[in-house]
Amino acid sequence: LFVHICSFAGLMYYRSDFSDERIREELEMMCDDPGFEALLKRYKPSGLKNIAACFMLKSKMIPLYHFMCKGLYSSKK
């Protein structure tokens, strides 16, 4: 579920015309959601990208997560 949520966020935010500020705001709202926080606590990531993403989101390192996703998704427009 975590991977699908992050993939959806990548497709929605990074393939849209949203500004970087808007994307960061949306990610912050997602990370503040109690259901998403609970999901992050239960998720056991595998693979470097998922481990890094989970750590950054758990730690609310939104700017760093945003930078990583921008590199992963922006070039795939």
Secondary structure, DSSP 8 states (H G I E B T S, - for coil): -HHHHHHHHHHHHHTS---HHHHHHHHHHHHH-HHHHHHHHH----SHHHHHHHHHHHTT-HHHHHHHHHHHHGGG-
